[in-house]
């Protein structure tokens, strides 16, 4: 079992202290005096960002999935050709210096699309000032991945005029974060902590199965395991995997299966979960179910992300790994910067 001494020894930059106050950060960010966008509606929104910023785009895509708004999430250098003067491009980079996202900002400016950018300063803020592009400065907490709720809830406030989510749903999600925090934060380092339960169960690389609507939670968990615990992870849509990925379990391997379920998944999805579990049990394949909280789609997603992000930190401590450094990412960024300066 993880002890407070373990946490203090291996989490040298104390990222867990930021996760402990995620509910407070969320509430503070949403109720800040940050200026809302002056736009009544938009038929096409592009969310551009990498890593955690990209996951924020995935969450907005889930929120907007049952509306008439066409949503595109871009994780890379290029905008789709469908972007025009009727599109809104939402650019997010927590550092403000993400190379791919800067490229999107430059391309969006040339496309004639409406643009709004979010960052904690950096080159993106500088470009926005130079080109008179709307920009919102959002404070970073500790690291980009730890700043997830600061950016998500600030963006929910800024984009409120064009995002059809009622405020009561946002408040419900914040209340759910508070409820979850009491169970999983660093003041409860016991086996009753559900995040610790997941980290204690983990011993190999997981394959994370998810239903439509919860892809953002699965992607975020994969990323958090990779960044915090320095371990590989994969994600699979539970329906699509039934047509291909499931065959990979025919041979003995070192993977573990995590079934990421919505508390009220659709009937056909529940049927697929039951069949998948029956298959796993018949093959003695180790698996665990993680079920969302009750509530709207934002509540489900952010609740899962909080629970699973903290489990990735606890798993890092279990592996005696410092969750904060990301040397491999720094290596790639440094190489890219060297190429740009040549």
N, C-alpha and C positions, 0 to 999 in steps of 0.2 A: 504493500500500500504506500501511496505517496504521502510524505510528511511535509510539514511546513519547512523543515530544514532542507529537504530535497528541493522544494520550490525555490527557496532563497538561494540555494547553492547553484542550481543549473539555469534558472531564469535570471540571468545576471542583469538584464535590462528591465526587469519587472514588468513585462507585458501583461501579466495576469492582473496587475493592479488596474490597468485600463479596462480590461474585460469586466472586472468587478463593478465598474461604474458605467457600463454600457447603457443601462436604462436611464441614468441621469444625463448622459451625453445625448441620448436620443431625444429626450424631452427638451433639454436646453436648445438643441439644434432646431427642432421643429418650431419652438416658440420664440426663436430669436427674431430680431428686427430686420433680418435679411429681406431684401426687396423681391417681391414676386414678379414674374415675367408679365409683360404687358401684351398678352396675346390671348384672345378669347377661345380660339379653336385652331386645330391643325390636323389635316388629314393624313400626313406622313411625318413621322418622327424617327430620326436616326439617333441611336445612342452609341457613342463611340468611346471606347476605353479598353484598357488592358488589365488583366488580373482582377483585383477586387472592383476596380472601376467598371470593368466589363460585366461583372456579376450584377452591379447596380442596374445596368442596362437590361440584363436578363429579368430582374425583378419587375422593372417597369413594363417589360414586354408581357409578363404574366398578368399584371394588373390590367393591362389594356387588351388582353387576348380576346375578351368577349365584347369588344366595342368595334366601331367602324374605323378606328384609327389604324392605319397601316404602320407597323413598327418594324424597323430593321436594327439589329444589333451588330455593330462592326467591331471586330477585334483584329486590327491590322492596319495597313497603310492606305487602303483604297475605299472610296465611297462608291455605292452602287450608282449605275447610270440613271436610275429613276429619280435621283435627287435633282430638284429644280427650285425655282423661286417660291413654290408652294410648300416646300419641305422645311422642317426645323431640324437642325443638326445640334445635338446636345453632346458637347465634348467634355470628358471628365478625365483629369489626371491629378491625383492627389499631390504628387510632387510638383507638378506643373512642367516637368521636363521629359515626359515620356515621348520618345522619338516617334513612335507610330502615331500617337495622338496628335502631336504637333503637325505631322504630315496631313492628317485628316482635317485639322483646322485650316491649314493653308489651302487644301483642295476645296473645302466648303466655301471659303471666301471667294474663290474663283467661280463657283457654281451659281452664285446669286441666291443661295438658300439663306434663310434666317438662321442665326447662330447664337447659342449661348454656351459659355464655357465655365467650368467649375475647377478650381485648383487652390492649393495653398501657396500662391505666388508662382515663382518659376518663370520659364520662358513663355508659357501660355499666357500668363497675366501680362507680360511685356508685349506680346503680339496683339493681344486684345486692346491694350491701351493705344498702341501704334495705329491699329486699323479701325478703331472705334467699334469694337465688337463687345457685346454684352458679356460681362464677366462677374462671377461671384466668388469672393475669397472665403474659403472655408478652412477653419483651423485643423491642422493635423495633430493627432494624438499618438505619440510614440513612433508609429510606423504606418505606412499606407494600409496594411491589412487590419491594424487595430483601429484605424480611423473610419472603418466601414460605416458605422451608424451615424457618425458625425456628418458624413457626406450624404448618405441615404436620406436622412430625415431633413437635412437642409434642402436637398433637392425636391423632396416631397412638398416642402413649403413653397419654394420658388416656382415650381411647375404646377402648383395647385390650380391655376385658372384653366389648364388644359388637360389635367389628369382627372378622370371621373372616379375619384375615390373620396368617399365622404369622410369628414374629419373624425367621426365617431370610430371608423375603422382604424384610422391612424392611432387614435388614443387607445383603442383596444390592444393594438400591437405593442404599444409602450407599456401598458399595464401587464401584458403577458411577459415582456422582458423582465419586469420587476418580479413577477411571480417565479419565473425560471431562475433568476439570479439568487434568490433565497436558497435554492436547492443546489446550485452548481458552483457558487463562487468560492474563493479561497478560504473563507471562514468555515467551510463545511468539507474538510478533507477526510470524509468517511466513505464507506462502501454504499451509504445511502445516497451519495451524490451520483445522479445518473450519468454525468459526463465522465466521472471516474469509473463507473461500471463499464462504459464503452471502452475506455482506455485500458482497463484491466483485461477485457476480453480480447482486444487486439494483440496479435503477435506476428502477423504476416501482412503482406500488402492486400488491401481490400478491393473488391469489385463492388461498387455502390450502385444499386438498382433504384430507379426512381420512376414515378408516373408523370405523365404530361402535367405541366403546371408547377412541378417541384424541381425542374432541372437546375434552376439557379441555386437551390440549396445543395444539390448533389455536386455541382461544379465547384461551389465555394468550399465544400468539405474536402474534395479532392485537392484543391489548391492549398488549403490550410494544412492538410497532412503533409503535403510536399514541402511547404515553406517552414512550418513549425517543427514537425517531427522528422523532416528530411527522409521521408519514406515515399515510395511510389504508391499510386492509387489509380484506379480506373473507374469510369462511370458508364452505365448502360441504361437506356430506356427499357423498362420492363417488357413492353409490348414488342418492340423491335428485337430485343435480345432473344425472344422466343423463336425468332426466325433464323438466328445465326449464333449469337454469343453463347447460348445455352450449351451448344455442342462442345465448347471448350472445357466443360466440366467432365467430359467423357474419360479423360485421362487424369490420373492423380496429379495434383499440383499444390503449390504452397499458398494459394489465394484463400481469402475468407470473403463470404458474401454478406453484405449489409443491405437490408431491404428498407428503403426510405419511403414510408407510407404516409399518405394523408389520412387524417382521422375519418374523413367522409369521402373516400375515393369513389369514383363512379362504379356502378355495378359490374361492368365488364372488366374494370381494372382489379376489383376485389377478386373476381373469379380467377384472373391471371395470377394474382399473388398466391391464392390458395393452391393452384396447380404447380406454381414454381416451388412453393414450400414442400408440397408432396414429393416433387422430384428430388429436391435436396435431401429430404429425409430418407427417401428410398436409396440414395447413393451415399448416405452418411456424410454429407457435405455440411461443414460447420457454417451456420448462418445466425444472424441476429436481426430483429426487427426494431426499427426506430420510427415511432409514430408521432405525427405532428400534434400540436395543441388544437383545440377547437377554435374556430373563428374564421375571419375572412382570409383571403389568399395572402395578404401581407403578413397577417399574424402567423399563419402557418409557416411561411417561408422564414421570417426573421426569427421565430422561435426555434426552428430547426437549426438555423445558422448559428445562433448563440450556443445552443446545446452542443453542437458538433464542433464548432471552433474551439470551445473550451476543452473538449475531449482531445483535440489534436495537441493542445498545450500540455495536458496531463500525460498524453502518450509520449511526447517529447521528453518530459521529466522522467517517465518510466524508463525510457531508452538512454537516459543520462545525456541528453542533447539539449543545448541551449536553443530555445525556439526563435530567438530574435535574428541572429546573423543569417544572411542569404548570400553566401560567398559566390555560389554559382551564377546567380543573377547579376551580381556586381561584376563578375568576370565578363559576361556577355555585354553588359552596358559599357564597360571600359573599352572593350574591343570595338564596339560600334562607334563610340566617341572618337577613338583613334582613327578609324576609317573616315569619319566625317571631317576631321581636321587635316587630312592629307590633301 
